[in-house]
Amino acid sequence: MNYNIKISNIAKTHVKEAVAYYKNVASIKIAQNFLADYQNSLDKIKLNPYFQNYYKDFRGLPLKKHPYIIFYQIDSGTKTIFIKAVFNARQDIQKRP
């Protein structure tokens, strides 16, 4: 499946905040590991976008090694995946899209 990925500004901000958090609290190496985990998850979504339905048309894929979930929507007509948020699963559940 050839799907394009479009990442929202909110999701980009979430990733930047996570990287900054890991740099400040842990190390640059941990921040780099987070980014690698995030990229691997994006690659998985590209291969199989119809992963898990969370709410209405929102789908989600947890990162393998970090407590984050990538929330996204799919436009089958244009074969585009819209990354809406990168949610820290340890945050308040009410913040989920």
C-alpha positions as CSV (number, residue, x, y, z in Angstrom):
1,M,0.0,0.0,0.0
2,N,1.4,3.3,-1.0
3,Y,0.1,5.8,1.6
4,N,1.4,9.3,2.2
5,I,1.8,10.5,5.7
6,K,0.9,14.1,6.7
7,I,1.9,15.1,10.2
8,S,-0.2,17.8,11.9
9,N,1.5,20.7,13.6
10,I,0.1,19.5,16.9
11,A,1.7,16.1,16.5
12,K,5.0,17.7,15.5
13,T,4.8,19.8,18.7
14,H,4.1,16.6,20.8
15,V,7.2,14.9,19.3
16,K,9.3,18.0,20.0
17,E,8.1,18.2,23.6
18,A,8.8,14.5,24.1
19,V,12.3,14.9,22.7
20,A,13.0,17.9,24.9
21,Y,11.7,16.0,27.9
22,Y,13.9,13.0,27.3
23,K,16.9,15.3,26.7
24,N,16.3,17.2,30.0
25,V,15.3,14.3,32.2
26,A,17.4,11.4,30.7
27,S,19.9,11.9,27.9
28,I,20.4,12.8,24.3
29,K,20.7,9.0,23.6
30,I,17.3,8.4,25.1
31,A,15.8,11.2,23.0
32,Q,17.4,9.7,19.9
33,N,15.9,6.3,20.9
34,F,12.5,7.9,21.2
35,L,12.8,9.4,17.7
36,A,13.9,6.0,16.3
37,D,10.9,4.3,18.0
38,Y,8.6,7.0,16.6
39,Q,10.0,6.6,13.1
40,N,9.7,2.8,13.2
41,S,6.0,3.2,14.3
42,L,5.4,5.6,11.4
43,D,6.9,3.0,9.0
44,K,4.5,0.3,10.5
45,I,1.5,2.6,10.0
46,K,2.5,3.1,6.4
47,L,2.7,-0.6,5.8
48,N,-0.6,-1.4,7.6
49,P,-2.6,1.8,8.3
50,Y,-5.7,-0.1,9.4
51,F,-4.3,-1.0,12.8
52,Q,-6.6,-0.4,15.7
53,N,-9.7,1.8,15.9
54,Y,-9.8,3.9,19.0
55,Y,-12.7,6.2,18.6
56,K,-14.9,6.8,15.5
57,D,-12.4,7.2,12.7
58,F,-9.3,7.6,14.9
59,R,-6.8,4.8,14.9
60,G,-3.8,4.4,17.1
61,L,-0.5,2.6,17.3
62,P,1.5,2.5,20.5
63,L,5.3,3.0,20.2
64,K,7.1,-0.2,21.0
65,K,9.6,1.1,23.7
66,H,8.1,4.4,24.9
67,P,4.7,5.2,26.5
68,Y,3.3,7.1,23.5
69,I,0.5,6.4,21.1
70,I,0.3,7.8,17.6
71,F,-3.3,8.8,16.7
72,Y,-4.2,9.1,13.1
73,Q,-6.9,9.1,10.5
74,I,-7.0,7.6,7.0
75,D,-8.3,9.0,3.8
76,S,-8.6,5.9,1.6
77,G,-9.5,8.0,-1.4
78,T,-6.3,9.9,-1.5
79,K,-4.3,7.2,0.3
80,T,-3.2,9.6,2.9
81,I,-2.6,9.0,6.6
82,F,-3.1,12.1,8.8
83,I,-1.1,11.9,12.0
84,K,-3.2,14.0,14.5
85,A,-1.4,13.5,17.8
86,V,1.4,11.7,19.6
87,F,-0.1,11.1,22.9
88,N,1.8,10.3,26.1
89,A,-0.1,7.3,27.4
90,R,0.8,8.3,31.0
91,Q,-1.2,11.6,30.7
92,D,-4.9,12.1,31.5
93,I,-7.0,9.8,29.4
94,Q,-9.5,12.6,28.8
95,K,-6.9,14.3,26.6
96,R,-7.2,11.6,24.0
97,P,-8.7,12.7,20.6
